[in-house]
């Protein structure tokens, strides 16, 4: 999976350039947003802010407007004048629209409409796509719903279905999956639980909307010392075994070893 950023990806409106450096300093990567976070009247200035920014290109993602919008070609023109080559495409629905990006771009396709979720497999198969992300609010709005969550904060079934569909589509094509934002900024326990579930389910990162959410996401994705020690030990034991073997009272086969390798990888990132 060609995704080398850390687990906490922080959105920052591209019309607020005074926040760019701070957002990048507080998270593993910053998503400079040209789409929903920016009013139509401010989009031109947001693009100029993007071109004027001096940030580490390896840790910057630019979210562009959806390919069907009049803003999309203007966003692409602005990005071409910058060193930033990781792009998040809002409301991705048709893999063919991603042909607009040259070989030098890495695309994160945001599947956040009914059509986008249904086409997630085709989108994930596109050679420019590095990762898929899903979004609950736009998805529910696209099918005429009123809320993606129950009053207690749990996702409704339609949102959970979309989340799982995008995760599986990404994995089927060897791409990373990014979990959606937790909109309730003050719900720290809810975010921690959701991030822990994302890790256990196989997501590679979680997006967020406020710097105070970063520590909980990082903590969820960072395995504890005991888990890292177990992973190292079982991988070491596997070097002297053939096929299935017993380790600390548990049967170990290739899926368990893959899990151990993933733990080591997350420990290195964290």
HELIX and SHEET records of a PDB file:
HELIX    1   1 UNK A   17  UNK A   19  5                                   3    
HELIX    2   2 UNK A   20  UNK A   26  1                                   7    
HELIX    3   3 UNK A   40  UNK A   42  5                                   3    
HELIX    4   4 UNK A   43  UNK A   52  1                                  10    
HELIX    5   5 UNK A   57  UNK A   59  5                                   3    
HELIX    6   6 UNK A   71  UNK A   80  1                                  10    
HELIX    7   7 UNK A   95  UNK A  100  5                                   6    
HELIX    8   8 UNK A  114  UNK A  118  1                                   5    
HELIX    9   9 UNK A  120  UNK A  124  1                                   5    
HELIX   10  10 UNK A  136  UNK A  142  1                                   7    
HELIX   11  11 UNK A  157  UNK A  172  1                                  16    
HELIX   12  12 UNK A  188  UNK A  201  1                                  14    
HELIX   13  13 UNK A  211  UNK A  213  5                                   3    
HELIX   14  14 UNK A  214  UNK A  221  1                                   8    
HELIX   15  15 UNK A  225  UNK A  238  1                                  14    
HELIX   16  16 UNK A  254  UNK A  269  1                                  16    
SHEET    1   A 9 UNK A   8  UNK A  13  0                                        
SHEET    2   A 9 UNK A  29  UNK A  33  1                                        
SHEET    3   A 9 UNK A  60  UNK A  64  1                                        
SHEET    4   A 9 UNK A  86  UNK A  89  1                                        
SHEET    5   A 9 UNK A 106  UNK A 111  1                                        
SHEET    6   A 9 UNK A 129  UNK A 134  1                                        
SHEET    7   A 9 UNK A 176  UNK A 179  1                                        
SHEET    8   A 9 UNK A 205  UNK A 208  1                                        
SHEET    9   A 9 UNK A   8  UNK A  13  1                                        
SHEET    1   B 2 UNK A 245  UNK A 247  0                                        
SHEET    2   B 2 UNK A 250  UNK A 252 -1                                        
END                                                                             
